[in-house]
């Protein structure tokens, strides 16, 4: 941590104009009076999303694995660019994941194996060229996608109700594909949102279980309620008590948690600020790519 720029410094010097616009929109959203309510909506939904069975939860517990999911969904959805079979081949996934060192080859293979094991994808051969094999998301994976997008659209509707994004998710049959294509193209060619806050994401998104402990701490902080015990957090999110205790210890060292006299952690101002910044960037990215059909 001592060798990193703080996330506030990282987000203040941006070279690409589209990224300038994203950060400006995130700042605008964070300044809206409704933003605290949107943060709570997002946090409650994210907690429910992370309550999935343990094996499925592992698909989202690391930023790298989530990126594999996202790139696979994008490649499959972008039929305009790749044709009716989509473009979700191993070669294209490998290229997207490794060209900026976002995902290691080992993490890519592990995630694909988990996606197959959970029934989220199947492998099919191309009708045009039987030598080609494509990864195809199943109905189960699209159910997972709908659950993921639900907490995002609900938070955006709390913040920007005129967008009616929950209605689009519910009623517009091409909404998910449009989002996956637009967001996927942006993510694969621009700077990914997670890379805008490396200090926070190195803990929140790169340490198994850290996100769920932070979510629990932030929800208790927002609602001004006692934080669930280490055992309760572990049971809810499929972790061990040892994992939760270790995450709290490391988060305290990084300045995200403060312990009271009985070693109960609470969110620090540093965590509140980092978490709010992260959600504002996420929501700005979602809002950019969740638009009405043209």
N, C-alpha and C positions, 0 to 999 in steps of 0.2 A: 504493500500500500504506500510506503514511503516513496517509492520510485514512480508513482502514478501522478498525473495531473488530476486534481479533483474534477468530478463530472461537470461542475459548473463551468470550469475553465475549458474542458473539452468541447462543450456545446457552444462556446462563445466565439470560436474561430472556425468558420466553415467555408470551404472553398467553392462548393458547388451551389449555384443559385437556387436549384430546386430544394436542396437541403436547407438553405437559408429560409426558404418559404416554409418548410416543414417546422423548423424550430420557431419561427415567428408565429405560426399557427398554434403550436404547443403553448407558447407564452400567452397568446390571446385566450386560449381555452382555460388556462390555469388562472387567469384573472377574472373570469366570469363568476358572478355570485353563485351560480348553480354548481360550480365545480366541486365543492366538498360533497354535495349529494351524489354527483356522478362518481366520485372516488369511492363512496360507500357502495353504490350500486355495482360498480366494477369489482370491488373487493369481495362482496357477498357472492357474486356470480363466479368469480375466479375460485373461491373456496369450494363451491359446489362442483365446479369442473374438476378440481384436484381430488375430489373424493372418489374418483373412479377406482375400480379394482386395481390392486397393486401393480400388476403387469402392465396394464394400460397406463397407469400413472407414470410408470417409468418412461413412457414415450414422450412425456412432457416435462419430466423432472430436470432435464438438462437442455440448455439453449441449443446445443449442437443437434440433439435428437429432434427438437421441435423444428429446426431448420430443414432437416431431411424431410420431415413430414410436409412442410410447406413447399419445398422445391418439388417434391414428387406430385403434390396436388396441382401446383402451377403447370408443370410439364404436361400432365394429363389433360388439364383444362384448356391449354392454349392450342386448340385445333386449327385456328387461323394460321398460326405460324408453323405447326408441325404436321398438320393433316388430320384425318378423321380418327386415327389411332392415338392421337396425342403424341407427346414426346418423352414419356417417362421410361426411357431405357437406362440401363445401368451406366452406359458411357456418358450420357448427358447428365445424369445425377452426379457422377464422379467429377465431371468437369465443373459443374456449378458449385459443388461442395468444397472442392480442393483448390480451385484457382486462386482464391484469396485466403486459403488456409482456415476457412470457417469450420470445416468438419474434417476430421482425419479419415483416411480410408477404412481404418478399423471401426470407427464410430459409425460410418456409413453402412458397413456390412452388418454390424450388430443391430442397428436400427431397422434395416430391411428384414433381418431375421425375426425381430420382434413383431414387425408389422404383419409378416406372414403368420406367425404363431398366434397372434390375436385375431386373425381373420380380417384384418383391415385391408389387405391387398391380395390380389392373385396375379399370377404370371400367365400371360397369354402370348401366342405367336401371331405375328402380323399376317393378315390374309394376303397382302401383296408380296411379302418376302418372308418366307417361313424361317429364314435364318434369324430374323429379328424377334426378340422377346420384349414385351412391354409389361410394366407394372400397372395394374388397373385397380384403383380404389373400389372397395366393395360398398354395399349399402350400409354396412356397419361403420365403415370409416366416414361416410357422409353424415351419419348420425352424430358421430364424434365432432365433425366440422360444424354442424348446426349448433351443437351444445357450446362449442368454442365461440362461435360468432354471436350467440344469444347474449352473453354477458357484455360483449362489446356494443351491440346495437342498443341494448337497454341503457347502458351508460351514456351513449351518444344521444339517445332520445331524452334523457334527463337533462342533458346539457344543451342540445340543439334540437328541440322538439319539432321544428319545422321540417327536418330531414326525413322524419317518419321511417327510420331505417328498420325498426322492428316489424313494421307492416311490410316493407319490401322483402325482408327475410322470410316472412310468413306467406306472402301472396305472390311474389314475383319469381317464377320458375327459373329465370336466368340470373338472378341476383348473385347467387354463390359463385357461379362460373365467372361472371363479370368481375367480381371481387378478386377471385383467385388469379385471373389473367392480369388485371391491372396491377394488383399488389405484387404479384410474382414478378412481373417485368420490372417494376420499380425496385423491388428488393434485390433482384439479380444484377441490375446494372448500376444502381445507386448505392449509397452507404446504408446498410441495414439499420433500422431504428435502434436495435440493441447495441450497436457499436457506438452510439452516441453517448452512452453512459457506461464506459468499461469498468469503472470501479464497482458500481452497483451490480451490474450483470455478472461480474466475476464471482460474486457471492450469491446473488439471487438466482442466477440462471446456470451456474456452473457447479454448484454444490447440491448433491441430491438431498432433497428435503428442506433446503434453506428457504425456498419460496413459500412453502406452506407454513413454516414458523413465522416468517415475516408477515404473511397474510393474517395469521392468527393474532400476532402482536398489533398489527395496524387496525384490525377490526375491533379489538378490545380498546385500543386507544381512541378510535373514532366514536365508539358507543359508550366510552367511559365505563366499561365493565371489567371485572377481573379477568386476567388472562387465563385460559384453560391450563390445567396442569400439564406437565411434560407427558404424563401417561395419557391424558385425554387427547392431546395433539397427536401423539404417536398412534393411538387407536383410530382416530378420525382419518388420518392420511396414510395409513399403512407403513408407518415407520417404527423403529424401535425407540425405547426411552433413551438408550445410549446415543443413538443418532441425534435425537432432539437436544439432549444435554450438550453434545459436542457442537452442534450448530449454534446454540445459545452462547457457549463459551467463545467460539470464534467470532460470532456477531458482536459480542461485547468488546472483544479486542479490536475490532474494526470500527467501533464507535456507533454501531447500529442499535445496540441494546444497552440499557443501564440496569444494574441489579440493585434491588432494595436490600434491606437488612436480612431478609429471609431468602435471598437469592432468586426472587421472582423477577423476571426481566420485564422491561417496559421499553416502548419506542423512545428513541432519543430525537431531538430536533434534527439531527443529521439524517436519521431514517425517514422522518416525516417529510423532509424536503426532498430527499432522493426518490422516495416512493411517489410523491406527487409529481415530480418532474418526469419520472418514467411513465406514469399513467398518461400524463398530458401528451407525451411523444407518441405513445401507442394510439391514443384516441385521435390525434392529428393525422396519423398514418391511416387509420381505419376510415376516418371521415373523408380523406382524399380519395380513397378507392371504393367507397360505398356510395355510389351515385345512381341516380335514376338512369334508366336505359335511354340512350340517345335516339 
